[in-house]
Amino acid sequence: MPPSFLLRIGDLSSLTGVNIKTLRYYDEIGVLPPQYVNPENGYRYYAPRQALLVDLLRFCTLTGIPLKEFSSFVTPDGRIRYADLLAVGKKAAEARIQEIRRTLHLLRILEADMRRCNVCPPAPTLGNSMQHACTLALRPFDGEVESDTYHRALYRLMVDLRTTGVPPAYEYGLALLFRNGTRGRHIFIEVEKCPISRKMPGISLLRIPATPMLHTRTDARGIEQASVLFARTLSDPQPHIILGTELFGGDVSMDNPAYELRCLPLSRASRKPPCP
C-alpha cells in the first residue's frame, strides 16, 4: 500500500491543472517519476512537493526549454539549479519576443500589401502605389510563368537560400530588369535579411528601398506583356525592374491566381551589390 501522504495522479492533476495525459508523458521522458507505483495495478502516486516540479516543467514549456533537457538542471543529489533554469528561460523568452516583433512587422507589411492589392486596377490601366523596402534574391530564368519549369526553379531557389542560411520571405515571382537597353529575366524570392559575407553561386541580391511604383492586375499570360504595359515608363533611360507576383488580396484563388505587375525605378544605391 502507498503511504497515506502521497497523491494519486488524478489528485496531482487537480492540484496543478495539468491533465493526466501530460503527467504520464512527463513520467515517460523521465522528468517526473512517481514517488511510488502500485505493483498490483500500476497506479502512480506522487509526493505533494512534486506539484512544484510540475510548475517548473510548465515553466520550461512556456519559455521553450526542451523538457528532455530539464535533467541537466538537476544536481546528482536531487537539487534543482533554479538560477540557471531562470537564466535560460529568460534568454529563451527574449528570443521569442524578438520573433514576435519580426512577425508583427511582417503582418503590417502584409496588411499594407493587401490594401494595395485590393485597389490594384486591371490591365491595361495603371495605378500608383508604393513598393516596400526589401531585398530580392535573383536567379536567371528563361521559362514561362506557371510552368513546371517555373515552379521547379522557384523550389530550387528556395532550397538553396535555406541551405545557405538566408530565410525566404513571403513574396516570389518573375523579375524583369531593364538596364542600358537590355532586359534580364529572373525568378525572384524576397529574403528576410541580407547575409553579410555569404557566397551564393548563381544567386544575386538586389536591395530595393521603399519607392513609388506603377502597378496593374493581370493573369499569368499578362506577365509576358509587361514591357508593353509599361512601355512609356521604360522609355526613360533610368534602369527599372518589373516584378510579377501573385496578387495578395482579400480572397486568393489557389487554382487560378491573379498577378500583380509592378514597375519601379532602380536607384544607383539599389543597383550596387548589397552583399559581398
TORMAR-720144 format. One record per residue: residue in three letters; z, x, y of N, C-alpha, C in turn. Coordinates in pm, whole numbers, padded with zeros to 5 digits, always signed. Layout:
<sites>
AlaZXYZXYZXY...
</sites>
This chain:
<sites>
Met+00000+00084-00120+00000+00000+00000+00000+00087+00125Pro-00078+00047+00231-00080+00124+00355+00051+00108+00430Pro+00092+00209+00507+00211+00194+00591+00195+00075+00684Ser+00306+00009+00715+00301-00114+00793+00255-00093+00936Phe+00264+00029+00989+00228+00050+01130+00078+00075+01149Leu+00000+00080+01040-00143+00102+01052-00218-00028+01083Leu-00335-00011+01147-00419-00124+01186-00538-00135+01091Arg-00569-00257+01050-00694-00277+00977-00810-00262+01074Ile-00929-00241+01020-01045-00216+01106-01072-00333+01199Gly-01046-00457+01153-01065-00573+01239-00967-00573+01356Asp-00843-00527+01329-00743-00519+01435-00783-00414+01538Leu-00835-00299+01490-00879-00193+01582-00997-00241+01666Ser-01084-00321+01605-01197-00377+01679-01149-00470+01790Ser-01052-00555+01759-00997-00646+01860-00927-00570+01972Leu-00858-00462+01936-00783-00384+02033-00874-00308+02128Thr-00985-00255+02078-01072-00168+02158-01194-00239+02214Gly-01231-00354+02156-01352-00422+02199-01478-00364+02139Val-01465-00274+02043-01578-00213+01975-01598-00284+01841Asn-01721-00325+01814-01742-00405+01693-01722-00322+01566Ile-01696-00394+01457-01663-00331+01330-01777-00241+01280Lys-01900-00285+01299-02014-00205+01253-02015-00068+01321Thr-01985-00065+01452-01982+00062+01524-01867+00149+01477Leu-01750+00089+01450-01636+00166+01399-01669+00227+01263Arg-01739+00154+01180-01779+00208+01050-01876+00324+01068Tyr-01965+00312+01168-02060+00421+01196-01985+00546+01241Tyr-01883+00528+01325-01802+00642+01367-01742+00713+01246Asp-01700+00635+01148-01644+00694+01026-01752+00768+00948Glu-01869+00708+00938-01978+00769+00860-02018+00905+00915Ile-02017+00922+01048-02058+01051+01105-01940+01146+01122Gly-01822+01103+01078-01709+01192+01072-01628+01209+01199Val-01644+01120+01297-01569+01135+01423-01449+01041+01430Leu-01442+00943+01340-01328+00851+01340-01289+00819+01196Pro-01236+00916+01123-01196+00888+00984-01071+00801+00981Pro-01066+00705+00891-00946+00620+00882-00823+00703+00845Gln-00707+00654+00889-00582+00719+00851-00554+00697+00702Tyr-00602+00584+00651-00577+00550+00511-00687+00457+00463Val-00735+00479+00340-00833+00391+00278-00773+00339+00148Asn-00765+00208+00135-00710+00148+00014-00802+00177-00104Pro-00755+00248-00204-00842+00284-00318-00884+00165-00401Glu-00815+00054-00389-00849-00062-00470-00963-00145-00410Asn-00962-00163-00277-01064-00248-00215-01146-00178-00107Gly-01115-00050-00076-01192+00025+00023-01162-00011+00166Tyr-01062-00093+00192-01029-00131+00330-00984-00007+00407Arg-01029-00001+00534-00994+00110+00621-00873+00070+00707Tyr-00783+00168+00726-00667+00146+00812-00657+00263+00911Tyr-00621+00230+01034-00620+00328+01142-00483+00332+01210Ala-00447+00452+01261-00325+00466+01338-00348+00407+01478Pro-00247+00346+01538-00263+00288+01672-00318+00387+01773Arg-00278+00515+01764-00325+00613+01862-00473+00640+01848Gln-00536+00600+01737-00680+00620+01723-00760+00528+01815Ala-00694+00429+01874-00761+00346+01973-00804+00432+02092Leu-00722+00533+02127-00757+00625+02235-00881+00706+02197Leu-00889+00745+02070-01006+00819+02023-01132+00734+02034Val-01121+00604+02006-01235+00513+02020-01281+00509+02166Asp-01185+00507+02259-01221+00509+02402-01296+00636+02438Leu-01254+00748+02381-01323+00875+02409-01465+00874+02352Leu-01482+00814+02235-01616+00806+02176-01706+00716+02260Arg-01650+00609+02316-01727+00524+02407-01764+00602+02533Phe-01672+00686+02580-01700+00772+02696-01819+00863+02666Cys-01823+00919+02545-01935+01005+02506-02067+00928+02510Thr-02065+00807+02456-02185+00724+02455-02229+00692+02597Leu-02133+00658+02682-02163+00622+02821-02224+00739+02897Thr-02177+00859+02875-02223+00975+02951-02336+01050+02883Gly-02375+01008+02764-02488+01071+02697-02452+01190+02611Ile-02323+01212+02583-02283+01321+02494-02306+01276+02350Pro-02387+01348+02271-02411+01306+02132-02281+01297+02054Leu-02261+01186+01985-02136+01167+01911-02114+01273+01804Lys-02222+01323+01746-02208+01422+01641-02158+01556+01697Glu-02161+01570+01831-02109+01692+01892-01962+01678+01932Phe-01905+01559+01911-01767+01536+01954-01670+01631+01886Ser-01696+01664+01761-01604+01752+01688-01592+01889+01753Ser-01692+01929+01833-01685+02060+01899-01579+02062+02009Phe-01530+01943+02047-01425+01934+02149-01286+01917+02087Val-01278+01929+01957-01152+01915+01885-01113+02049+01826Thr-00991+02094+01855-00943+02222+01804-00908+02211+01656Pro-00896+02325+01586-00863+02320+01443-00733+02247+01412Asp-00637+02248+01508-00511+02178+01482-00513+02034+01531Gly-00635+01983+01567-00648+01841+01600-00631+01805+01745Arg-00617+01902+01836-00605+01870+01978-00744+01851+02040Ile-00755+01756+02132-00882+01727+02199-00887+01802+02332Arg-00995+01876+02354-01011+01954+02477-01066+01861+02586Tyr-00977+01788+02651-01016+01687+02749-01094+01748+02866Ala-01047+01862+02916-01112+01922+03034-01258+01954+03006Asp-01284+02014+02890-01422+02046+02854-01505+01920+02835Leu-01444+01820+02772-01515+01694+02749-01552+01628+02881Leu-01459+01626+02976-01486+01565+03105-01592+01643+03184Ala-01587+01775+03174-01685+01857+03246-01826+01832+03194Val-01840+01826+03064-01972+01798+03006-02017+01656+03041Gly-01923+01561+03034-01956+01423+03070-01999+01410+03214Lys-01930+01481+03306-01967+01477+03448-02107+01533+03470Lys-02136+01644+03404-02270+01703+03418-02377+01609+03365Ala-02349+01545+03252-02445+01450+03194-02465+01329+03285Ala-02355+01280+03345-02364+01166+03436-02445+01201+03560Glu-02424+01321+03615-02501+01363+03732-02650+01373+03700Ala-02682+01420+03579-02823+01428+03538-02883+01288+03527Arg-02805+01192+03478-02854+01055+03467-02875+00994+03606Ile-02788+01026+03700-02804+00977+03837-02935+01028+03896Gln-02965+01157+03874-03089+01214+03924-03209+01144+03860Glu-03198+01115+03731-03308+01046+03662-03327+00906+03718Ile-03217+00837+03746-03226+00703+03804-03291+00709+03942Arg-03256+00810+04021-03317+00824+04152-03467+00847+04141Arg-03509+00929+04044-03653+00951+04022-03720+00821+03980Thr-03651+00744+03896-03708+00616+03851-03722+00519+03967Leu-03620+00512+04054-03628+00424+04170-03741+00465+04263His-03760+00597+04279-03870+00646+04363-04004+00601+04305Leu-04019+00612+04173-04143+00569+04108-04161+00419+04124Leu-04056+00340+04108-04066+00195+04121-04109+00155+04262Arg-04060+00226+04363-04101+00196+04501-04249+00225+04521Ile-04297+00335+04461-04440+00365+04468-04521+00258+04397Leu-04474+00216+04279-04545+00112+04203-04550-00019+04282Glu-04441-00055+04347-04439-00177+04428-04540-00169+04541Ala-04544-00054+04610-04640-00037+04719-04783-00043+04667Asp-04807+00021+04551-04942+00017+04493-04979-00124+04451Met-04884-00200+04398-04913-00337+04357-04950-00424+04477Arg-04875-00407+04587-04907-00484+04707-05047-00450+04757Arg-05083-00321+04751-05216-00281+04795-05324-00338+04702Cys-05299-00329+04572-05398-00378+04476-05420-00528+04489Asn-05315-00602+04524-05329-00747+04535-05418-00789+04651Val-05439-00700+04747-05527-00734+04861-05654-00650+04858Cys-05677-00579+04747-05797-00495+04737-05921-00585+04732Pro-06016-00569+04825-06134-00657+04828-06233-00622+04719Pro-06309-00720+04671-06411-00691+04569-06530-00618+04629Ala-06593-00533+04548-06713-00462+04593-06824-00563+04623Pro-06908-00534+04723-06918-00408+04799-06831-00402+04925Thr-06743-00500+04944-06655-00496+05061-06554-00384+05046Leu-06529-00312+05156-06435-00202+05156-06314-00237+05242Gly-06196-00205+05192-06073-00227+05267-06011-00094+05308Asn-05919-00100+05401-05848+00019+05447-05704+00016+05395Ser-05658+00130+05345-05520+00137+05297-05473+00282+05303Met-05359+00310+05234-05302+00445+05232-05288+00493+05088Gln-05324+00617+05067-05301+00683+04940-05167+00756+04946His-05080+00732+04844-04952+00801+04844-04971+00948+04808Ala-04881+01032+04854-04887+01174+04822-04871+01194+04671Cys-04953+01282+04615-04949+01302+04470-05013+01435+04434Thr-04994+01476+04310-05061+01592+04253-05139+01546+04131Leu-05268+01581+04126-05354+01539+04017-05389+01659+03929Ala-05385+01637+03799-05437+01734+03703-05579+01692+03669Leu-05674+01782+03686-05816+01751+03669-05876+01833+03556Arg-05968+01770+03481-06044+01841+03378-06188+01789+03383Pro-06287+01878+03383-06426+01832+03388-06457+01733+03277Phe-06538+01631+03313-06572+01525+03216-06706+01465+03254Asp-06798+01455+03157-06932+01404+03183-06960+01270+03117Gly-06862+01214+03045-06887+01089+02974-06870+00966+03061Glu-06876+00849+02997-06866+00722+03067-06724+00667+03057Val-06685+00593+03161-06554+00529+03161-06547+00424+03051Glu-06430+00408+02990-06402+00312+02883-06476+00344+02753Ser-06538+00462+02743-06599+00504+02617-06493+00570+02529Asp-06525+00588+02401-06432+00657+02313-06409+00800+02360Thr-06514+00862+02411-06502+00999+02463-06405+01005+02579Tyr-06411+00905+02666-06322+00897+02783-06176+00886+02739His-06149+00797+02646-06011+00778+02602-05960+00900+02525Arg-06046+00964+02446-06004+01085+02376-05974+01198+02474Ala-06057+01208+02579-06036+01313+02678-05906+01291+02755Leu-05877+01166+02790-05751+01137+02858-05632+01169+02768Tyr-05643+01130+02642-05534+01156+02548-05510+01306+02535Arg-05619+01383+02521-05605+01527+02504-05545+01591+02629Leu-05586+01545+02747-05530+01599+02871-05381+01568+02880Met-05343+01447+02842-05202+01409+02848-05120+01495+02751Val-05172+01517+02631-05101+01601+02533-05088+01744+02585Asp-05195+01797+02643-05191+01934+02694-05091+01948+02808Leu-05081+01847+02893-04985+01852+03002-04842+01853+02948Arg-04816+01765+02853-04681+01760+02796-04648+01890+02724Thr-04745+01947+02656-04723+02072+02583-04684+02185+02677Thr-04743+02186+02796-04713+02292+02893-04595+02256+02983Gly-04527+02145+02955-04408+02108+03030-04434+02044+03164Val-04551+01982+03182-04584+01914+03306-04588+01764+03277Pro-04486+01687+03316-04481+01545+03281-04590+01463+03351Pro-04670+01387+03278-04767+01298+03341-04695+01183+03412Ala-04753+01137+03523-04702+01017+03590-04782+00898+03539Tyr-04793+00791+03619-04848+00667+03565-04997+00647+03591Glu-05057+00720+03687-05197+00694+03720-05290+00792+03649Tyr-05406+00740+03609-05507+00822+03544-05642+00755+03565Gly-05750+00830+03540-05883+00771+03555-05989+00877+03577Leu-06092+00839+03654-06206+00925+03681-06201+00972+03826Ala-06229+01099+03848-06229+01156+03983-06365+01219+04011Leu-06422+01186+04127-06547+01244+04172-06519+01325+04297Leu-06544+01456+04291-06520+01545+04404-06652+01577+04472Phe-06660+01550+04600-06780+01577+04679-06749+01691+04774Arg-06812+01808+04749-06790+01927+04830-06921+02001+04849Asn-06950+02035+04972-07067+02119+05002-07195+02067+04937Gly-07213+01936+04940-07335+01876+04886-07338+01865+04735Thr-07232+01900+04666-07228+01890+04520-07123+01786+04479Arg-07139+01736+04357-07044+01639+04305-06987+01689+04174Gly-06856+01695+04167-06789+01733+04043-06725+01610+03980Arg-06740+01596+03851-06693+01478+03780-06579+01519+03686His-06465+01453+03699-06347+01491+03623-06272+01367+03574Ile-06195+01385+03470-06089+01289+03442-05964+01343+03513Phe-05873+01253+03547-05752+01299+03614-05631+01224+03561Ile-05517+01290+03569-05387+01228+03542-05292+01276+03650Glu-05223+01183+03714-05123+01222+03813-05005+01284+03740Val-04950+01392+03795-04835+01459+03734-04714+01444+03825Glu-04596+01446+03762-04472+01423+03836-04431+01542+03921Lys-04464+01661+03875-04424+01780+03950-04529+01887+03932Cys-04531+01979+04027-04628+02088+04024-04561+02212+03967Pro-04611+02266+03856-04548+02385+03800-04562+02505+03893Ile-04459+02586+03899-04459+02698+03991-04546+02813+03940Ser-04535+02845+03814-04610+02959+03761-04660+02929+03620Arg-04716+02811+03603-04760+02769+03470-04913+02776+03464Lys-04965+02848+03366-05109+02857+03348-05154+02748+03253Met-05255+02673+03294-05308+02565+03211-05459+02581+03202Pro-05508+02652+03102-05653+02677+03091-05732+02547+03088Gly-05839+02544+03169-05926+02428+03172-05875+02313+03255Ile-05757+02327+03314-05697+02221+03396-05674+02275+03536Ser-05723+02204+03637-05697+02241+03776-05606+02136+03838Leu-05528+02178+03936-05435+02089+04004-05478+02070+04149Leu-05469+01947+04194-05508+01912+04329-05396+01835+04395Arg-05343+01889+04504-05237+01823+04580-05299+01739+04689Ile-05267+01609+04687-05319+01516+04787-05203+01464+04871Pro-05205+01487+05002-05098+01432+05086-05121+01283+05109Ala-05021+01214+05161-05040+01075+05200-05150+01069+05305Thr-05251+00986+05284-05368+00986+05372-05435+00850+05372Pro-05501+00812+05484-05578+00687+05486-05695+00694+05389Met-05733+00578+05338-05844+00575+05243-05916+00441+05253Leu-06038+00439+05197-06112+00316+05176-06099+00279+05028His-06093+00149+04999-06082+00110+04858-06152-00022+04834Thr-06190-00044+04708-06258-00166+04669-06232-00193+04522Arg-06250-00320+04482-06227-00361+04343-06361-00371+04270Thr-06363-00325+04145-06485-00333+04065-06447-00335+03918Asp-06548-00330+03830-06522-00316+03687-06560-00175+03644Ala-06552-00147+03514-06579-00012+03467-06720+00033+03503Arg-06818-00060+03496-06955-00023+03529-06970+00013+03676Gly-06888-00053+03760-06899-00030+03903-06857+00109+03946Ile-06780+00178+03862-06738+00313+03897-06859+00404+03914Glu-06963+00380+03834-07082+00464+03842-07155+00445+03975Gln-07124+00338+04048-07188+00312+04177-07101+00359+04293Ala-06999+00439+04263-06905+00479+04367-06971+00551+04482Ser-07064+00643+04453-07127+00719+04560-07213+00631+04649Val-07263+00518+04593-07342+00424+04674-07249+00339+04760Leu-07140+00292+04703-07047+00207+04776-06987+00279+04897Phe-06962+00410+04881-06901+00487+04989-07001+00583+05055Ala-07130+00549+05049-07235+00640+05097-07215+00678+05243Arg-07176+00582+05326-07160+00611+05469-07049+00713+05491Thr-06938+00697+05421-06827+00790+05435-06863+00928+05380Leu-06935+00930+05268-06968+01057+05204-07074+01135+05281Ser-07141+01069+05378-07238+01141+05460-07170+01239+05554Asp-07041+01222+05575-06962+01317+05654-06951+01448+05576Pro-06972+01563+05639-06967+01691+05567-06829+01727+05513Gln-06724+01658+05561-06591+01688+05511-06582+01653+05362Pro-06517+01738+05281-06502+01707+05138-06425+01576+05117His-06465+01503+05015-06399+01377+04981-06376+01372+04830Ile-06285+01285+04790-06264+01256+04650-06263+01106+04631Ile-06329+01060+04524-06326+00919+04486-06248+00909+04356Leu-06148+00823+04355-06066+00801+04236-06096+00662+04180Gly-06129+00657+04054-06147+00530+03984-06036+00512+03884Thr-05947+00415+03908-05831+00396+03822-05810+00247+03799Glu-05747+00211+03688-05724+00071+03659-05642+00005+03769Leu-05683-00116+03804-05617-00189+03912-05481-00237+03865Phe-05379-00200+03940-05242-00234+03903-05193-00345+03995Gly-05233-00468+03963-05191-00582+04044-05082-00661+03976Gly-05062-00785+04021-04957-00867+03965-04982-00905+03820Asp-05109-00928+03783-05147-00960+03646-05251-00858+03600Val-05231-00802+03482-05320-00699+03430-05376-00743+03297Ser-05508-00738+03283-05573-00771+03157-05589-00644+03075Met-05534-00643+02954-05546-00526+02868-05686-00515+02807Asp-05754-00630+02790-05884-00630+02725-06000-00611+02822Asn-05983-00656+02947-06091-00647+03044-06034-00601+03178Pro-05994-00473+03187-05927-00427+03308-06021-00419+03428Ala-05967-00446+03544-06039-00424+03669-06006-00283+03718Tyr-06095-00230+03800-06075-00095+03851-06071-00095+04003Glu-05994-00004+04055-05992+00020+04199-06060+00153+04226Leu-06152+00152+04321-06215+00275+04366-06155+00313+04501Arg-06109+00436+04512-06052+00485+04637-06132+00605+04685Cys-06166+00604+04811-06237+00716+04871-06150+00773+04982Leu-06115+00901+04970-06027+00962+05069-06072+01104+05098Pro-06044+01150+05219-06085+01286+05256-05992+01389+05194Leu-06045+01508+05174-05965+01620+05128-05943+01716+05243Ser-05818+01735+05281-05787+01828+05389-05798+01970+05337Arg-05796+02064+05431-05801+02205+05390-05682+02240+05301Ala-05566+02185+05337-05445+02215+05259-05457+02166+05117Ser-05513+02045+05102-05519+01987+04968-05621+02055+04881Arg-05718+02126+04945-05820+02192+04866-05777+02329+04817Lys-05668+02382+04870-05617+02508+04822-05541+02486+04691Pro-05554+02579+04595-05478+02561+04470-05328+02554+04500Pro-05262+02444+04466-05121+02432+04497-05030+02513+04406Cys-05083+02554+04291-05000+02629+04195-05081+02745+04141Pro-05018+02855+04108-05090+02970+04051-05155+02934+03919
</sites>
